[in-house]
Amino acid sequence: MPQGQRTVTDEDILSLMNDSEDAAFTAAELAAELGMSDEGMRHRLRQLAERGAIESKKPSVRTLIWWPAGDYSDVAST
């Protein structure tokens, strides 16, 4: 795959989060489910958080969890 080519859309990430019974996720969980690297997923999650689509919390020194902020239809891009 050429570097920089996105095969997983923001909509894919947000849909996975919204459709799951889980309330929050780690970047590693989402990355594994969507076939991405952990680093790539962390980058994408930070971008989504900057746009207000998701929120995060650091419950421990080594753990950061993410969850949907609610209706993301106006901030999701493909």
C-alpha atoms as an extended CHARMM CRD file, in Angstrom:
* protein
*
        78  EXT
         1         1  MET       CA              0.0000000000        0.0000000000        0.0000000000  PROA      1               0.0000000000
         2         2  PRO       CA              1.4280000000        3.4200000000       -0.8770000000  PROA      2               0.0000000000
         3         3  GLN       CA              2.3630000000        5.4500000000        2.1590000000  PROA      3               0.0000000000
         4         4  GLY       CA             -0.2960000000        7.9840000000        3.0940000000  PROA      4               0.0000000000
         5         5  GLN       CA             -3.1620000000        6.2410000000        1.2880000000  PROA      5               0.0000000000
         6         6  ARG       CA             -6.1850000000        5.9070000000        3.5550000000  PROA      6               0.0000000000
         7         7  THR       CA             -8.1250000000        2.7200000000        3.2400000000  PROA      7               0.0000000000
         8         8  VAL       CA            -10.0660000000        3.1920000000        6.4970000000  PROA      8               0.0000000000
         9         9  THR       CA            -12.2810000000        6.2700000000        6.5370000000  PROA      9               0.0000000000
        10        10  ASP       CA            -13.2040000000        8.4110000000        9.5220000000  PROA      10              0.0000000000
        11        11  GLU       CA            -16.7290000000        7.1270000000        9.0140000000  PROA      11              0.0000000000
        12        12  ASP       CA            -15.4420000000        3.5370000000        9.3880000000  PROA      12              0.0000000000
        13        13  ILE       CA            -13.8380000000        4.3970000000       12.7300000000  PROA      13              0.0000000000
        14        14  LEU       CA            -16.8610000000        6.2790000000       14.0320000000  PROA      14              0.0000000000
        15        15  SER       CA            -19.3010000000        3.6070000000       12.8630000000  PROA      15              0.0000000000
        16        16  LEU       CA            -17.3020000000        0.9010000000       14.6220000000  PROA      16              0.0000000000
        17        17  MET       CA            -17.3770000000        2.9240000000       17.8480000000  PROA      17              0.0000000000
        18        18  ASN       CA            -21.0750000000        3.7440000000       17.6080000000  PROA      18              0.0000000000
        19        19  ASP       CA            -22.1960000000        0.2590000000       16.5770000000  PROA      19              0.0000000000
        20        20  SER       CA            -20.3360000000       -1.4950000000       19.3900000000  PROA      20              0.0000000000
        21        21  GLU       CA            -21.8120000000       -2.4120000000       22.7490000000  PROA      21              0.0000000000
        22        22  ASP       CA            -18.5820000000       -1.1680000000       24.3590000000  PROA      22              0.0000000000
        23        23  ALA       CA            -18.6560000000        2.3400000000       25.7940000000  PROA      23              0.0000000000
        24        24  ALA       CA            -14.9810000000        3.1980000000       25.2400000000  PROA      24              0.0000000000
        25        25  PHE       CA            -12.0090000000        1.8950000000       23.2880000000  PROA      25              0.0000000000
        26        26  THR       CA             -8.2410000000        1.9080000000       23.2010000000  PROA      26              0.0000000000
        27        27  ALA       CA             -6.4420000000        2.8050000000       19.9990000000  PROA      27              0.0000000000
        28        28  ALA       CA             -5.0280000000       -0.7350000000       19.8890000000  PROA      28              0.0000000000
        29        29  GLU       CA             -8.5150000000       -2.2870000000       19.9810000000  PROA      29              0.0000000000
        30        30  LEU       CA             -9.7470000000       -0.1120000000       17.1290000000  PROA      30              0.0000000000
        31        31  ALA       CA             -6.5480000000       -0.5980000000       15.1270000000  PROA      31              0.0000000000
        32        32  ALA       CA             -6.7900000000       -4.3820000000       15.3800000000  PROA      32              0.0000000000
        33        33  GLU       CA            -10.4380000000       -4.3860000000       14.3490000000  PROA      33              0.0000000000
        34        34  LEU       CA             -9.8080000000       -2.1860000000       11.3030000000  PROA      34              0.0000000000
        35        35  GLY       CA             -6.4300000000       -3.5830000000       10.2540000000  PROA      35              0.0000000000
        36        36  MET       CA             -4.4010000000       -0.4660000000       11.0210000000  PROA      36              0.0000000000
        37        37  SER       CA             -1.2350000000        0.1700000000       12.9900000000  PROA      37              0.0000000000
        38        38  ASP       CA             -1.6440000000        1.3760000000       16.5750000000  PROA      38              0.0000000000
        39        39  GLU       CA              0.3220000000        4.5340000000       15.7340000000  PROA      39              0.0000000000
        40        40  GLY       CA             -1.8440000000        5.2490000000       12.6980000000  PROA      40              0.0000000000
        41        41  MET       CA             -5.0060000000        4.7970000000       14.7400000000  PROA      41              0.0000000000
        42        42  ARG       CA             -3.7630000000        7.1080000000       17.5130000000  PROA      42              0.0000000000
        43        43  HSD       CA             -3.1020000000        9.7870000000       14.8970000000  PROA      43              0.0000000000
        44        44  ARG       CA             -6.5640000000        9.3930000000       13.3920000000  PROA      44              0.0000000000
        45        45  LEU       CA             -8.2280000000        9.4550000000       16.8300000000  PROA      45              0.0000000000
        46        46  ARG       CA             -6.4170000000       12.6990000000       17.7260000000  PROA      46              0.0000000000
        47        47  GLN       CA             -7.6860000000       14.2470000000       14.4700000000  PROA      47              0.0000000000
        48        48  LEU       CA            -11.2500000000       13.1400000000       15.2000000000  PROA      48              0.0000000000
        49        49  ALA       CA            -10.9970000000       14.5300000000       18.7370000000  PROA      49              0.0000000000
        50        50  GLU       CA             -9.7670000000       17.8960000000       17.4160000000  PROA      50              0.0000000000
        51        51  ARG       CA            -12.9090000000       18.0640000000       15.2650000000  PROA      51              0.0000000000
        52        52  GLY       CA            -15.1530000000       17.1720000000       18.2170000000  PROA      52              0.0000000000
        53        53  ALA       CA            -16.2690000000       13.7770000000       16.9000000000  PROA      53              0.0000000000
        54        54  ILE       CA            -14.8310000000       11.8130000000       19.8210000000  PROA      54              0.0000000000
        55        55  GLU       CA            -13.6260000000       12.4040000000       23.3530000000  PROA      55              0.0000000000
        56        56  SER       CA            -10.8850000000       10.8330000000       25.4400000000  PROA      56              0.0000000000
        57        57  LYS       CA             -9.7470000000       10.2450000000       28.9910000000  PROA      57              0.0000000000
        58        58  LYS       CA             -6.4990000000        8.9810000000       30.4790000000  PROA      58              0.0000000000
        59        59  PRO       CA             -7.6000000000        6.7270000000       33.3910000000  PROA      59              0.0000000000
        60        60  SER       CA             -4.0450000000        5.5490000000       34.0980000000  PROA      60              0.0000000000
        61        61  VAL       CA             -0.4960000000        6.4700000000       33.1850000000  PROA      61              0.0000000000
        62        62  ARG       CA             -0.3430000000        4.0950000000       30.2220000000  PROA      62              0.0000000000
        63        63  THR       CA             -3.9610000000        3.9850000000       29.0960000000  PROA      63              0.0000000000
        64        64  LEU       CA             -5.9710000000        6.4200000000       26.9790000000  PROA      64              0.0000000000
        65        65  ILE       CA             -9.5710000000        5.5760000000       26.1340000000  PROA      65              0.0000000000
        66        66  TRP       CA            -11.7660000000        7.0630000000       23.4300000000  PROA      66              0.0000000000
        67        67  TRP       CA            -15.5470000000        7.2220000000       22.9190000000  PROA      67              0.0000000000
        68        68  PRO       CA            -17.9630000000        8.8770000000       20.4680000000  PROA      68              0.0000000000
        69        69  ALA       CA            -18.9780000000       12.4180000000       21.3410000000  PROA      69              0.0000000000
        70        70  GLY       CA            -22.5060000000       11.9120000000       20.0060000000  PROA      70              0.0000000000
        71        71  ASP       CA            -23.9100000000       12.8970000000       16.6410000000  PROA      71              0.0000000000
        72        72  TYR       CA            -20.8870000000       13.1330000000       14.3580000000  PROA      72              0.0000000000
        73        73  SER       CA            -22.6690000000       13.5120000000       11.0380000000  PROA      73              0.0000000000
        74        74  ASP       CA            -21.4390000000       17.0810000000       10.5970000000  PROA      74              0.0000000000
        75        75  VAL       CA            -17.7880000000       16.3270000000       11.4440000000  PROA      75              0.0000000000
        76        76  ALA       CA            -17.1900000000       12.9660000000        9.7470000000  PROA      76              0.0000000000
        77        77  SER       CA            -15.3620000000       12.9500000000        6.4570000000  PROA      77              0.0000000000
        78        78  THR       CA            -14.5560000000       10.1810000000        4.0450000000  PROA      78              0.0000000000
